[in-house]
Amino acid sequence: MAANVESMFYVRETPWHGLGVRVNEAPASKEALTAAGLDWNVIQEPPKIPYQLYICQPMLIPKSSIISF
């Protein structure tokens, strides 16, 4: 069975998959992120929308689904 683990840490006992960085005591948040390899630099940017989504395209509606009042 695959573990699907890219990076992680564990405290004392090695997990079944044997992956990760071993630490003896539970670390504080900042140290935990570093030990797990999750200390990324995050940059917030507006979402990028593909140009095709800006173009309105006609939609065909079957006559049978139009309700008349």
N, C-alpha and C positions, 0 to 999 in steps of 0.2 A: 504494500500500500504506500502510495506517495505521500509525503508530508506536506508538500507545497509550501515550504518555508524558505523565504529568501534571507531573512535575518531575524534574529531573536536572542534573548538571553534566558537563562533559567537559574533558579536558586537551588543550590546543593545537589538535588537529585537529577541525574541525566534523563531527559525524556526518551521515549521509546525509539525515536528516530535518530537520536544521538547528535542532532544539529544544535548550533547555538553557542553562545558564550556562557561559561559557568561563572557564577558569582556566589560567594559564601553567605552573604546576608542580603536581604531585600534592599535595594538601593533607593535613594530619593528619586523623584521624578526625572530630574535633569540627567542624573547618572544612569537611570534606567533607559532613557531614550538613547544615550550614547552607547551603552552596552548592547542594545538591541539593533544598533545601526540605523536608528530612526531620527537622528539629529540633523534633519534636512534644513536647508534655507528655503523658506517658502516665500514666493512672490505672488501677490494677488494681482490679477489682471482681469479686464472684462472678458466675457466669453467671446470666442471667435465663431461667427455664424457663416457657414458657406454661402457664397454669392447666390447659388441656386435657390436658397430659401427666400430670398428677397423678391424673386420673380413670381408673380401670380400666374398660375396655370389653370385653365378652365377645367371644371369637373363635370363629367357626364353623369346625370341622374336619370335612371330608368323611369319611363313614363308611369310604370306601374307603382312606383313608390311615392308619387306626388298625390297628396291628399287635397281634394277640393272641398270647400265649405259652401 
